[in-house]
Amino acid sequence: MKVSRKHQPVTLGAYIVADPKVCHGKPTFKGTRVMVFQVLEQVASGTPWERIVWSWRGKVPMEAITEAVKLASRLFQEGEVFQAHAGHRREHLRDRGLAAA
């Protein structure tokens, strides 16, 4: 019997997982349906971390918030997320006559 890896959860850290069966595979905090982007939005808006922990009734501890911020930071440092789209965007703009050659 062949096992499909397509539907397996991917552990992204001690607190973060992407499980295709939970929240359409978006990264969530383990054992919850709290999506990482929701907490990152709270951090970005300046919500004190203690308040974030309280707002999720302790399901997202401080250490989990730290891990989410570090993971997001790594995505920007590696740059791969944006490099793949940068060339496409330049081509799109050039095709429309909006980009410098």
TIDOSE-583721 format. One record per residue (C-alpha): residue number from 0; x, y, z. Coordinates in Angstrom, 3 decimals, always signed. Example, Ala and Ser with C-alpha at 12.3 -4.5 7.8 and 13.67 -1.06 7.14 Angstrom:
<pts>
<pt><zavex>0</zavex><east>+12.300</east><north>-4.500</north><up>+7.800</up></pt>
<pt><zavex>1</zavex><east>+13.670</east><north>-1.060</north><up>+7.140</up></pt>
</pts>
This chain:
<pts>
<pt><zavex>0</zavex><east>+0.000</east><north>+0.000</north><up>+0.000</up></pt>
<pt><zavex>1</zavex><east>+1.349</east><north>+3.393</north><up>-1.010</up></pt>
<pt><zavex>2</zavex><east>+1.252</east><north>+6.145</north><up>+1.606</up></pt>
<pt><zavex>3</zavex><east>+0.677</east><north>+9.663</north><up>+0.315</up></pt>
<pt><zavex>4</zavex><east>+2.969</east><north>+12.234</north><up>+1.909</up></pt>
<pt><zavex>5</zavex><east>+0.765</east><north>+14.971</north><up>+0.496</up></pt>
<pt><zavex>6</zavex><east>-1.580</east><north>+14.821</north><up>+3.471</up></pt>
<pt><zavex>7</zavex><east>+1.043</east><north>+14.586</north><up>+6.213</up></pt>
<pt><zavex>8</zavex><east>+1.483</east><north>+17.410</north><up>+8.750</up></pt>
<pt><zavex>9</zavex><east>+4.692</east><north>+19.403</north><up>+8.404</up></pt>
<pt><zavex>10</zavex><east>+6.344</east><north>+20.427</north><up>+11.661</up></pt>
<pt><zavex>11</zavex><east>+7.731</east><north>+23.950</north><up>+11.295</up></pt>
<pt><zavex>12</zavex><east>+8.956</east><north>+24.293</north><up>+14.867</up></pt>
<pt><zavex>13</zavex><east>+8.319</east><north>+23.244</north><up>+18.424</up></pt>
<pt><zavex>14</zavex><east>+5.012</east><north>+25.149</north><up>+18.437</up></pt>
<pt><zavex>15</zavex><east>+4.052</east><north>+25.499</north><up>+14.767</up></pt>
<pt><zavex>16</zavex><east>+2.689</east><north>+22.924</north><up>+12.334</up></pt>
<pt><zavex>17</zavex><east>+1.091</east><north>+22.959</north><up>+8.873</up></pt>
<pt><zavex>18</zavex><east>-1.489</east><north>+20.181</north><up>+8.688</up></pt>
<pt><zavex>19</zavex><east>-3.600</east><north>+19.857</north><up>+5.521</up></pt>
<pt><zavex>20</zavex><east>-6.478</east><north>+18.651</north><up>+7.715</up></pt>
<pt><zavex>21</zavex><east>-6.431</east><north>+21.791</north><up>+9.898</up></pt>
<pt><zavex>22</zavex><east>-7.240</east><north>+25.273</north><up>+8.566</up></pt>
<pt><zavex>23</zavex><east>-6.579</east><north>+24.220</north><up>+4.950</up></pt>
<pt><zavex>24</zavex><east>-2.916</east><north>+23.544</north><up>+5.723</up></pt>
<pt><zavex>25</zavex><east>-2.093</east><north>+27.074</north><up>+6.870</up></pt>
<pt><zavex>26</zavex><east>+0.504</east><north>+27.143</north><up>+9.662</up></pt>
<pt><zavex>27</zavex><east>-1.159</east><north>+26.899</north><up>+13.070</up></pt>
<pt><zavex>28</zavex><east>+0.024</east><north>+26.531</north><up>+16.628</up></pt>
<pt><zavex>29</zavex><east>+0.133</east><north>+22.846</north><up>+17.538</up></pt>
<pt><zavex>30</zavex><east>-3.060</east><north>+21.492</north><up>+19.042</up></pt>
<pt><zavex>31</zavex><east>-5.069</east><north>+24.592</north><up>+18.080</up></pt>
<pt><zavex>32</zavex><east>-6.814</east><north>+26.173</north><up>+15.131</up></pt>
<pt><zavex>33</zavex><east>-5.063</east><north>+29.467</north><up>+15.834</up></pt>
<pt><zavex>34</zavex><east>-3.317</east><north>+30.442</north><up>+12.626</up></pt>
<pt><zavex>35</zavex><east>+0.169</east><north>+31.879</north><up>+12.875</up></pt>
<pt><zavex>36</zavex><east>-0.693</east><north>+34.854</north><up>+10.681</up></pt>
<pt><zavex>37</zavex><east>-3.397</east><north>+35.891</north><up>+13.161</up></pt>
<pt><zavex>38</zavex><east>-0.876</east><north>+36.163</north><up>+15.971</up></pt>
<pt><zavex>39</zavex><east>+1.695</east><north>+37.873</north><up>+13.726</up></pt>
<pt><zavex>40</zavex><east>-0.927</east><north>+40.484</north><up>+12.846</up></pt>
<pt><zavex>41</zavex><east>-1.443</east><north>+41.125</north><up>+16.563</up></pt>
<pt><zavex>42</zavex><east>+2.331</east><north>+41.501</north><up>+17.032</up></pt>
<pt><zavex>43</zavex><east>+2.526</east><north>+43.859</north><up>+14.031</up></pt>
<pt><zavex>44</zavex><east>-0.279</east><north>+46.027</north><up>+15.396</up></pt>
<pt><zavex>45</zavex><east>+1.664</east><north>+46.492</north><up>+18.629</up></pt>
<pt><zavex>46</zavex><east>-0.447</east><north>+44.313</north><up>+20.889</up></pt>
<pt><zavex>47</zavex><east>+1.579</east><north>+43.445</north><up>+24.003</up></pt>
<pt><zavex>48</zavex><east>+2.544</east><north>+39.789</north><up>+23.943</up></pt>
<pt><zavex>49</zavex><east>+0.978</east><north>+39.214</north><up>+27.362</up></pt>
<pt><zavex>50</zavex><east>-2.318</east><north>+40.435</north><up>+25.889</up></pt>
<pt><zavex>51</zavex><east>-1.916</east><north>+38.075</north><up>+22.904</up></pt>
<pt><zavex>52</zavex><east>-1.412</east><north>+35.115</north><up>+25.255</up></pt>
<pt><zavex>53</zavex><east>-4.482</east><north>+36.230</north><up>+27.221</up></pt>
<pt><zavex>54</zavex><east>-6.602</east><north>+36.747</north><up>+24.089</up></pt>
<pt><zavex>55</zavex><east>-5.990</east><north>+33.141</north><up>+23.016</up></pt>
<pt><zavex>56</zavex><east>-6.671</east><north>+31.915</north><up>+26.576</up></pt>
<pt><zavex>57</zavex><east>-3.130</east><north>+30.616</north><up>+27.006</up></pt>
<pt><zavex>58</zavex><east>-3.282</east><north>+28.343</north><up>+23.959</up></pt>
<pt><zavex>59</zavex><east>-0.470</east><north>+30.401</north><up>+22.407</up></pt>
<pt><zavex>60</zavex><east>+2.341</east><north>+30.851</north><up>+24.957</up></pt>
<pt><zavex>61</zavex><east>+5.064</east><north>+33.516</north><up>+24.743</up></pt>
<pt><zavex>62</zavex><east>+7.537</east><north>+30.946</north><up>+23.433</up></pt>
<pt><zavex>63</zavex><east>+5.179</east><north>+30.162</north><up>+20.541</up></pt>
<pt><zavex>64</zavex><east>+4.918</east><north>+33.848</north><up>+19.644</up></pt>
<pt><zavex>65</zavex><east>+8.709</east><north>+34.105</north><up>+19.703</up></pt>
<pt><zavex>66</zavex><east>+8.970</east><north>+31.116</north><up>+17.383</up></pt>
<pt><zavex>67</zavex><east>+6.426</east><north>+32.626</north><up>+14.964</up></pt>
<pt><zavex>68</zavex><east>+8.316</east><north>+35.926</north><up>+14.801</up></pt>
<pt><zavex>69</zavex><east>+11.634</east><north>+34.121</north><up>+14.246</up></pt>
<pt><zavex>70</zavex><east>+10.102</east><north>+31.967</north><up>+11.508</up></pt>
<pt><zavex>71</zavex><east>+8.703</east><north>+35.039</north><up>+9.753</up></pt>
<pt><zavex>72</zavex><east>+12.075</east><north>+36.757</north><up>+10.068</up></pt>
<pt><zavex>73</zavex><east>+13.832</east><north>+33.775</north><up>+8.483</up></pt>
<pt><zavex>74</zavex><east>+11.482</east><north>+33.927</north><up>+5.500</up></pt>
<pt><zavex>75</zavex><east>+12.566</east><north>+37.501</north><up>+4.836</up></pt>
<pt><zavex>76</zavex><east>+16.249</east><north>+36.743</north><up>+5.411</up></pt>
<pt><zavex>77</zavex><east>+16.278</east><north>+33.858</north><up>+2.965</up></pt>
<pt><zavex>78</zavex><east>+14.431</east><north>+35.954</north><up>+0.393</up></pt>
<pt><zavex>79</zavex><east>+13.305</east><north>+32.922</north><up>-1.603</up></pt>
<pt><zavex>80</zavex><east>+9.665</east><north>+33.765</north><up>-1.041</up></pt>
<pt><zavex>81</zavex><east>+10.027</east><north>+37.048</north><up>-2.897</up></pt>
<pt><zavex>82</zavex><east>+12.729</east><north>+36.244</north><up>-5.455</up></pt>
<pt><zavex>83</zavex><east>+10.487</east><north>+33.766</north><up>-7.224</up></pt>
<pt><zavex>84</zavex><east>+7.868</east><north>+36.459</north><up>-7.780</up></pt>
<pt><zavex>85</zavex><east>+10.156</east><north>+39.417</north><up>-8.487</up></pt>
<pt><zavex>86</zavex><east>+11.097</east><north>+38.310</north><up>-12.004</up></pt>
<pt><zavex>87</zavex><east>+7.490</east><north>+37.559</north><up>-12.865</up></pt>
<pt><zavex>88</zavex><east>+6.415</east><north>+40.993</north><up>-11.618</up></pt>
<pt><zavex>89</zavex><east>+9.100</east><north>+42.750</north><up>-13.684</up></pt>
<pt><zavex>90</zavex><east>+8.007</east><north>+40.840</north><up>-16.795</up></pt>
<pt><zavex>91</zavex><east>+4.375</east><north>+41.761</north><up>-16.143</up></pt>
<pt><zavex>92</zavex><east>+5.236</east><north>+45.444</north><up>-15.792</up></pt>
<pt><zavex>93</zavex><east>+7.530</east><north>+45.391</north><up>-18.843</up></pt>
<pt><zavex>94</zavex><east>+4.770</east><north>+43.788</north><up>-20.923</up></pt>
<pt><zavex>95</zavex><east>+2.485</east><north>+46.639</north><up>-19.942</up></pt>
<pt><zavex>96</zavex><east>+5.169</east><north>+49.235</north><up>-20.740</up></pt>
<pt><zavex>97</zavex><east>+5.443</east><north>+50.306</north><up>-17.096</up></pt>
<pt><zavex>98</zavex><east>+8.939</east><north>+49.123</north><up>-16.159</up></pt>
<pt><zavex>99</zavex><east>+12.321</east><north>+50.486</north><up>-17.105</up></pt>
<pt><zavex>100</zavex><east>+14.295</east><north>+48.134</north><up>-19.334</up></pt>
</pts>
